[in-house]
Amino acid sequence: MKKFIAIVAVLVPSVAMAQTVINDAGSLTNKLTNLGNTFIGLLIAAAVIFIIWHAVMFIVKASDEAERGKHRSGVLWGIVGLAIILSIWGLVAILRNTFATDNRAPTEAFPVLVPPSQP
């Protein structure tokens, strides 16, 4: 039990992001962006697993028409949910790039040609 308490005492501040002080809004937005990206990745993974599970069960339950209908609608709703997740994620990326809120100067958003140096 003492080992468990020691591990929790070490890990809890890192999970809560309490080990560092947030000094400016830029670091706060970076932490929130990273947290959001992780959450979106988990949602996408869950949607794909949901779709695969219902597709496999649709194939396995080939004899029972009621079960096949249930799993067919599960695959359909999984695809709809995945499309919604990806479209919202894309919309947020478009807005972030449009308003240059990803902590880079607007001139860095586009490639810049640098002339060769003269000897």
Phi, psi and omega in degrees: 000325180293324178295318179298316179296321179294318179294315179297320180296329179279320187276330185301314179298326180287326178291320181278000182057034182265359182280345177239151178267132178272113185266333184219169182290333180296317180289328176295315180293326176296317179295319178293323177295315178297320178295317178296319178296321177295317180297317179296319177299319178294321177296318179296316178299317179296320179294319179294317177297320178299315180296313181297318179301313181290328177293317178295316179294329176296320180287319183292320183270046185294332185277329184265111185292327180292318177294320178299320178296320178297315182284331175296316178290329175297317177296316180299312181291330175295318178293319177297315179297318178297319178296320179294316180300312182292324180290321177293320178298319177293320179296318178296320179295320178296315179295320180296318180287327179294315183264007176050054180259019181256035172059039172224152182292149181301331180287339178278352182287337182240150178296142180241132177276130180250123180292151179293149181285146180270138180285000000 
